Amino acid sequence: MKRELRVVGTVASDALAKHDVATKLDTLEDILRWGGHVLDVVVQDEYTHDVIVRGHADGFLVFDTT
């Protein structure tokens, strides 16, 4: 399983450090326990979904799920 955190735009290093834990989350339940607020789920096809989450710092995280 490939896990990576990619930055789009500019992000302060302290904000990025707060989101580094996102690379360790395995399930949607883990995301909710971590405290992320799910804003939307975008269905790509019957197996792939993008989960858009407002993170702890300013900004958003998008989890590509299969």
C-alpha positions in Angstrom: 0.0 0.0 0.0 1.4 3.4 -1.0 1.0 6.2 1.4 2.1 9.7 0.7 1.3 13.2 1.7 1.3 15.6 -1.2 1.1 19.4 -0.7 -0.9 21.5 -3.2 -0.2 25.2 -2.8 1.8 26.6 0.1 1.6 25.1 3.6 3.4 26.2 6.7 5.8 23.6 8.0 4.0 23.4 11.4 0.7 22.8 9.6 2.3 20.0 7.5 3.7 18.4 10.7 0.2 18.3 12.1 -1.1 16.5 9.0 1.7 14.0 8.9 -0.4 11.7 11.1 -2.8 11.4 8.2 -0.4 9.0 6.4 -1.0 6.6 9.3 -4.8 6.5 9.1 -6.2 3.3 7.6 -10.0 3.7 7.6 -12.7 6.3 7.4 -13.4 5.5 11.1 -9.7 6.3 11.9 -10.2 9.7 10.1 -13.3 10.5 12.2 -11.6 9.5 15.5 -8.6 11.6 14.5 -11.0 14.5 14.4 -11.2 15.3 10.8 -14.5 16.7 9.6 -15.7 15.0 6.4 -16.9 17.6 4.0 -17.7 15.5 0.9 -17.2 12.1 -0.7 -16.6 12.2 -4.4 -17.4 8.9 -6.2 -15.0 8.2 -9.0 -16.3 4.8 -9.9 -17.9 1.9 -8.1 -14.6 1.1 -6.3 -12.8 4.5 -5.9 -13.9 7.4 -3.8 -12.2 10.7 -2.7 -12.9 11.7 0.8 -12.5 15.5 1.4 -11.7 16.4 5.0 -11.1 19.7 6.8 -7.9 19.1 8.8 -6.9 20.4 12.2 -5.0 23.4 10.7 -6.2 25.7 7.9 -6.7 23.6 4.8 -8.1 20.4 3.6 -7.0 16.8 3.2 -8.2 14.5 0.4 -8.0 10.8 0.9 -8.0 8.7 -2.3 -9.7 5.5 -1.3 -10.2 2.2 -3.1 
